[in-house]
Amino acid sequence: DEAVTTLQFAPNDETLLVAAGAKVRVWRVPGGQQAISPMDVGSGWISSARISPDGSQIVTGTNDPRLDLWDARTGRHVASLEVGGGGGLRHLQFSPDGKLVTASIETDVVLWEVE
């Protein structure tokens, strides 16, 4: 088993995002069934993950460092952004309108327009 790096309820409080190792799982609450197939980032491990304010997207940050955008309803990979520098991405956050993602890496801040 991998260490859990992120837990976050979706805005509708009906699902819970759990990131551990290289996978993100979305669970139904209550009930405990997986809502969609796990999302696998492939290489590296997930250092942080977040659900968008409207619950439609998930962003993951890896130790590579890389940002990945996922469709939260299907688990389909939408886009990636390779980020230079050393160390893993941390402290991910969507803007309130869901159009920007911010991430920190070491002493830098990354802004990614996702819509």
N, C-alpha and C positions, 0 to 999 in steps of 0.2 A: 504494500500500500504506500502511496505517495502522500507527502505532507500537503494539507490543504492550505492554499495561499490566498483564496478569496471566497467569501460568502456574501451574497447579496440577494435580497428579495426583489422580484420584479415590481414595477409600479402598481400592478393589479393585485399584489399580495397572493397570487395563486400559484406562482412558481418561485423556485429558489435556484440561483446560480451557484455552482460549486466548482472551483478550479483547483486542480491538484495534478502535479507532474506536468505532462504534456496534454492533458485533456480538460475540457470544460463539459460539465453535465448540467442539465436543467431538469429539476425534479418538480413534480406536482405537489402542492401543499394544500390541503392535507392529502394523504394517500400514499405518498412516497414512491410513486411510479415515475420513471423517466419520461419526460414530456417529448423529447426528441432524441435521436442518436447522439452519442458523445461527439464533440468537436475536438479534433486532434491537430495540434500545431506542428506535429512532425518533429523537427529537430529542436533541441533545447527544452526548457521547461517554462511554465507560465509563472511569472512573478506577480502579475496583477491582472484583474479582469473587471469589467463593468457592463451593466445593462443600460441602454439609452433611456432617457426620461419617458419616452412613449412605449418602451418595452419591445421595440421592433428590431433592435440591433444589439450585438454584444461586441465589445472590443477586448482583445487580449494583448498583453505585453509580455514579451519573452526575454530571457537572459541573453539572446543572440546579439544585439537587441533588435527586436522587430515588433511592429504593431500589426495585428490582424483584425479585420472587420468581418463579422458573421451575421447572417440572418437569424434572429432569435426564434423565429417560428419554424424554420426548416433545418437549421444547423449548417446551411450552405455557406461556404467561404465566399466572401464578396470582394475583398481587396487586402493588400499588404503594403506596408511601408517599412523599408529597411532604414534603420536609424544608426548613424555612425557613433563612435565612442565606445568606451568600455563599460562593462557592468550591465545589469539588467534594468529594464524599464520598470518604474514604480509609480505609485500614486496616480493611476489613471482616473480621468474624470471626463464625462460628457458635459458640454455646455447645456444650460437649461433648455435650449431649443433643439438639442441633439445634432447640431450641424458641425460642431467642432469637438475634437478630442484633445485633451491636454495630457501630457505624461512627463514625468521627471526622469532624468538619467544623470546620475552623479550630480554635477552642479548646473546642468542645463535643463531647459524646459522645451518640450516639443509641442507644436500645435499642428493638428492634422484636420483639414477640412474634409468631412466624410459625406457631405451631401452636395 
